[in-house]
C-alpha cells in the first residue's frame, strides 16, 4: 500500500476532496499544519488564510499513481498552494491477539510448555519477540485465565519475566520476591496456579549478579531484609565446598550460590507441598530450575 500526503491551502481543499472522491480514496485524514503566523484558525474557527492542511490517504499503488497524476495536472499546474508526495507503507505481520484458552492449556503437556518457554527465550535473545496486540489480549483475557506455567523469579528489575520467555497476557503466573525464595505464601500461590488453575510447569529462576544472594553472602542486616536473607542462607551453607574464594566479589561463587539457591527452592517445593509433589510424580506438572544470565539473556537450566 502507498500513503499519499497532500499539503494544501484551505482554499484548495474543496478541489482535493472532489478529486479524492472521484479516485475512490477513502479514510482521508485532515491535519492542520501550523500556518506561517502560528495560527491555524481565524476568529470564526475557520482555517486561517496562512494555515495549511495536510491530507493523507492510504491506497493501492495504481490509484496512488493516478491520484498523484491528477493532482499534478489539475491542481499543481494551476496553483502553487498545493504539494503532494507518496511514501511506502511497510507490510507488517498482524500483531498477536490470541490468548491461551482452556482447551489449549488442557492439551499442553509439561514438556511442551517447557519447550515453548525455551523457544520464547531464544526469540527474546535474538530480538525477535512476538509483536502483541495488548488491548485485544486484555479484552479477551478478562473473562478468564488459563496460564501455562508459574514462574518464581527475583525482584530484580533486569529480569522481565514475560519478556524473557516471550509470553503474553494470560500466559504465565509470576511470583516475585527478592532472592526467588519459597515460603508458605509462595507455595500457596503455586498450589493455586497448578492445582486450581491448571498451570503445567513450575519454573524457579535465579539470576546472575543477584543483590539478594550478595546480601546473604555478606550477612547484611537491615530491617525486614534480615529475615528475608536468612531464608537464602541455606544456599550459602550448601556452597561451603566451593573451590575458590567464597566472597561476594567473586562472580563464580555468586553464580554457584545462586544456582544452589534455586536447587534449595526446588527441594522446598517438593518437601513442603505434598500437593505439588504428587502432581509432579503423576506427570501432571514439571518442576524445573533455571539461572538467568543478565549479560546475554541466556537461561541455564538446573536439574
Ligand atoms: Zn536478584
Boltz pocket constraint, residues with backbone or C-beta under 6 A from the ligand:
constraints:
  - pocket:
      binder: B
      contacts: [[A, 154], [A, 155], [A, 156], [A, 178], [A, 179], [A, 207], [A, 208], [A, 209], [A, 210], [A, 211], [A, 212], [A, 213]]
      max_distance: 6.0
